[in-house]
């Protein structure tokens, strides 16, 4: 067994160091995480909504043909909604992407 003897100066330095360690502030920023359901590329953003926008933008740029095929299978025959003109492919990508986002 080792016995250590510290001078008063050494003890005060150790106590100050210990006090400093106790007062450290740790900030944790929770990020939303998700993947592209086509290529499994991971994405992160500050909020879930921002992340969905980021992934849908990636999907529309890189995998439009793939998602168009998924969106237009049997049920849908229009690329744009005949009543309001909304892009059905983007709506489908957004609907699917929400399932692949955590956070």
N, C-alpha and C positions, 0 to 999 in steps of 0.2 A: 504494500500500500504506500502511495506517495503522499507526503505531507508538504503542502506549499504554504509558505509564509510570505505575505505581501506587506509592503510598507503602506503607510496611510495614503501616500500619493498614488501608488498603484491601485489601491482599492477605490479611491475616488474616481480615477480614470475608468475603471471597469464599471462602476455604478453609473457614470455619465453615459458610457457607451450603451449600457443596458437600457437606460431611460430613453435614449435616442432610438433604439431599436423598437421600443414599445410604442413610440409616437409616430412611426412611419405610417403614412397614409397610402393605402392600396386602392387604386381605382380600377374597377373592372367594367369594361364596356361590352355589353352583350350585343353580338352581331347576329343577324339572321343569316342562315346558311341554306344553300339549295343547290340542286344540280339540273343540268339540261337533260330532259328525259330522252333525248335522241342520242347525244354523244357522251353523256355522263360527266361533262366538264363541270367543275365546282365553281360556285360564285358566292360572294359574301356582300352584304350591304348593311347599312345602319338600321333599316327597318324592313319589315316583311313586304310592304307595298313597293318600296324602292327596289327590292330584290326581284320581285315578280316582274316589274317593268324592265329591269336589266336582262333577265333571262329571256323574256318574250322578245326583246329587241335582238338578242343573239339568235334566237330561234328563227325569227322572221328574216334575218340577214343570211344565216348559214344553212338553215334546214327548211326553207319555205316549201320546196317540193315534197318533202317527206310529210310535213304537217298538213299540206294541202290534201295529200292522199288520205291521211287519217281523218281529216275533217269532212271530206266529201264522200266518204264511203257510204254507199247505198242510200242513206237517209237524206243527205243534203245534195241539191243539184245546182245551187247558186253559189258563186264565189262571194257575192255581196248580197246583203239582204235587200229584196226588192222593195220593201216598204221604207226603210230608213237609210239604206246605203252602207250600213256597218259592215266591216270586213269580218266575215264569218271565220276565216282561217285564223285571224288574230284572236278572236274571241275563244276559239277552240284551244289555241296555244295557251292563252291566259288561264282557262279553266283547268287544263291538264297541269300546268306549271304549279298552281297553288298546292297540288297534292305532293309536290317534290320539294317544298320549302319548309324549313324548320326554323322556328324562332319567333 
